[in-house]
Amino acid sequence: MDQIGFDPSALTDRMTGLLDKGGATIWLIAGLSVLTLALILWKAWRLSVLGAWSRNRAETAVQAWVAGNRRAAQERLIGRRAARARLSSAAMSAVESLPPPSAREETTRVAKGILAEAGRGLRALELIATIAPLLGLLGTVLGMIAAFQTLQEAGSRADPSALAGGIWEALLTTAAGMAVAIPASAALTWFESVIDTLRLDMEDAATRIFTHANPVDLKLAAE
């Protein structure tokens, strides 16, 4: 029984041919597709480094704080780089060293910095999700103009098959633009939901830390 072989060079030639038929616009869209993939992989890695999916250590520390074991709570967070742990550590340190209003402001400042770091790169994905379909539409419009110009020049000798070929080549850029925009938009929505969850968790941790602060310590810090 014969086996069907896979010829990488034939696939490469076919892809290059499609890119050539789509003109300059589809080359731009192809560049955006590479950039989109790089951004998605980079953003997933950055969120992983920030500990966007890791909450056990910070939650355990906050529970220890709520239970009144402050030293154990702070020791659990030493050296931790995850976003929730950094926020919880900053809130605990602020409660013990600053007056209540200043402690809340310092905690808010740290939280804003963490969220800004978490949101880095999302604007680029949003821009790609917006302009990729527009580039595809632009390529289609330009291709249709060229196809109808060819039809006009041919007059009564126009070949319907040639016109159809020109139209599908023009529509190729629209399909390519949507193929880039859809995963970019999906990834953007997913990353935003992850960051929203992170923000809510940090707000919850900070609230519990301030709520269970020792009133005596807060009075001493305010003096």
C-alpha positions as a printed Julia matrix, in Angstrom:
223×3 Matrix{Float64}:
   0.0    0.0     0.0
   1.5    3.32   -1.05
   2.09   5.96    1.6
   1.24   9.55    0.91
   4.35  11.63    1.53
   4.42  15.16    2.89
   6.42  17.6     0.83
   7.35  20.69    2.89
   8.75  22.48   -0.17
   5.45  22.1    -2.03
   3.55  23.57    0.93
   6.03  26.44    1.15
   5.68  27.15   -2.55
   1.89  27.12   -2.26
   1.91  29.54    0.7
   4.35  31.84   -1.09
   2.13  31.76   -4.17
  -0.91  32.77   -2.13
   1.05  35.61   -0.55
   2.18  36.81   -3.94
  -1.38  36.76   -5.29
  -2.63  38.76   -2.33
  -0.19  41.58   -2.99
   1.48  43.89   -0.49
  -1.53  43.92    1.83
  -1.43  40.23    2.55
   2.29  40.44    3.28
   1.47  43.05    5.92
  -1.19  40.76    7.36
   1.29  37.87    7.38
   3.68  40.05    9.37
   0.87  40.88   11.8
   0.16  37.16   12.23
   3.77  36.52   13.3
   3.63  39.51   15.65
   0.31  38.3    17.1
   1.68  34.86   17.86
   4.77  36.36   19.48
   2.65  38.72   21.59
   0.33  35.95   22.77
   3.22  33.69   23.79
   5.08  36.56   25.45
   1.98  37.73   27.33
   1.15  34.23   28.58
   4.75  33.89   29.81
   4.68  37.29   31.53
   1.42  36.52   33.31
   2.86  33.19   34.4
   5.92  34.98   35.81
   3.57  37.38   37.62
   1.81  34.4    39.18
  -1.53  35.24   37.61
  -2.63  31.63   38.06
  -0.97  31.12   41.45
  -2.82  32.2    44.56
  -2.22  29.54   47.23
   0.8   31.15   48.9
  -0.79  34.59   49.19
  -4.11  33.14   50.35
  -2.39  31.11   53.05
  -0.52  34.2    54.24
  -3.68  36.31   54.36
  -5.46  33.58   56.32
  -2.6   33.55   58.83
  -2.84  37.35   59.11
  -6.59  37.18   59.69
  -6.0   34.55   62.37
  -3.64  36.95   64.14
  -0.36  35.24   63.25
   1.3   38.24   61.64
   4.9   37.03   61.71
   4.03  33.74   60.04
   1.97  35.6    57.42
   4.83  37.91   56.5
   7.42  35.12   56.51
   5.36  33.18   53.96
   5.62  36.1    51.55
   9.35  36.8    51.82
  11.03  36.63   48.43
   7.81  35.91   46.56
   7.46  37.62   43.16
   3.86  36.66   42.4
   1.47  39.6    42.09
  -0.87  38.56   44.91
   2.04  37.88   47.25
   3.68  41.22   46.47
   0.45  43.11   47.09
  -0.26  41.25   50.32
   3.27  41.82   51.59
   3.07  45.53   50.75
  -0.3   45.86   52.51
   0.97  44.1    55.64
   4.1   46.25   55.79
   2.07  49.41   55.24
  -0.38  48.53   58.01
   2.46  48.07   60.49
   4.52  51.13   59.55
   2.15  53.83   58.28
  -0.99  55.66   59.43
  -4.2   54.13   58.01
  -4.74  56.67   55.19
  -1.11  56.5    54.11
  -1.13  52.71   54.36
  -4.1   52.49   52.04
  -2.52  54.93   49.57
   0.73  52.96   49.54
  -1.14  49.71   48.99
  -3.12  51.29   46.16
   0.11  52.55   44.58
   1.64  49.06   44.64
  -1.56  47.52   43.25
  -1.67  50.0    40.36
   1.93  49.21   39.49
   1.28  45.47   39.48
  -1.85  45.83   37.34
  -0.03  48.12   34.91
   2.68  45.49   34.57
   0.05  42.79   34.04
  -1.71  44.82   31.35
   1.42  45.58   29.34
   1.08  44.46   25.73
  -2.72  44.34   25.65
  -2.97  47.57   23.67
  -0.88  46.03   20.9
  -3.17  42.99   20.71
  -6.21  45.26   20.67
  -4.69  47.29   17.83
  -3.96  44.16   15.8
  -7.5   42.85   16.34
  -8.8   46.18   15.01
  -6.56  46.84   12.01
  -6.11  43.28   10.66
  -9.69  43.07    9.25
  -9.39  46.63    7.94
  -6.18  45.76    6.13
  -7.9   42.71    4.69
 -10.82  44.82    3.52
  -8.44  47.34    1.99
  -6.68  44.57    0.08
 -10.01  43.25   -1.16
 -11.16  46.65   -2.36
  -7.88  47.25   -4.19
  -8.06  43.78   -5.72
 -11.65  44.3    -6.87
 -10.71  47.62   -8.45
  -7.9   45.91  -10.36
 -10.2   43.06  -11.43
 -12.87  45.4   -12.79
 -10.25  47.52  -14.53
  -9.08  44.37  -16.29
 -12.7   43.56  -17.2
 -13.22  47.03  -18.62
 -10.06  46.83  -20.72
 -11.05  43.41  -22.08
 -14.49  44.65  -23.16
 -16.55  42.03  -24.96
 -13.56  39.66  -24.97
 -13.63  39.36  -21.17
 -13.02  35.89  -19.78
 -15.42  35.11  -16.86
 -12.92  32.62  -15.41
 -10.2   35.27  -15.31
 -12.58  37.67  -13.56
 -13.51  35.02  -11.03
  -9.83  34.36  -10.42
  -9.22  38.03   -9.77
 -12.14  38.22   -7.35
 -11.08  35.25   -5.21
  -7.55  36.6    -5.07
  -8.98  39.91   -3.84
 -11.13  38.18   -1.2
  -8.06  36.3     0.02
  -6.88  39.34    1.99
 -10.2   39.65    3.83
 -10.0   36.02    4.91
  -6.4   36.48    6.0
  -7.24  39.6     8.01
 -10.05  37.81    9.83
  -7.8   34.81   10.47
  -5.4   37.12   12.31
  -8.02  39.24   14.08
 -10.05  36.37   15.56
  -7.26  34.75   17.63
  -5.93  38.19   18.59
  -9.37  39.21   19.88
  -9.87  35.89   21.67
  -6.46  36.11   23.36
  -7.13  39.72   24.36
 -10.44  38.76   26.0
  -8.8   35.87   27.83
  -5.89  37.99   29.12
  -8.29  40.71   30.27
 -10.36  38.16   32.2
  -7.19  36.83   33.87
  -6.16  40.37   34.88
  -9.68  41.15   36.16
  -9.52  38.04   38.36
  -6.09  39.13   39.59
  -7.39  42.61   40.41
 -10.37  41.25   42.35
  -8.15  38.87   44.31
  -5.77  41.69   45.23
  -8.65  43.91   46.32
 -10.03  41.09   48.46
  -6.64  40.4    50.05
  -6.0   44.08   50.81
  -9.47  44.51   52.3
  -9.04  41.5    54.6
  -5.6   42.69   55.69
  -6.86  46.18   56.58
 -10.05  44.87   58.15
  -8.16  42.57   60.49
  -5.45  45.04   61.42
  -4.95  45.37   65.14
  -6.76  48.55   66.27
  -4.03  49.21   68.86
  -1.31  49.05   66.23
  -3.28  51.33   63.94
  -3.62  53.86   66.75
   0.12  53.76   67.46
   0.9   54.11   63.75
  -1.35  57.12   63.49
   0.36  58.94   66.39
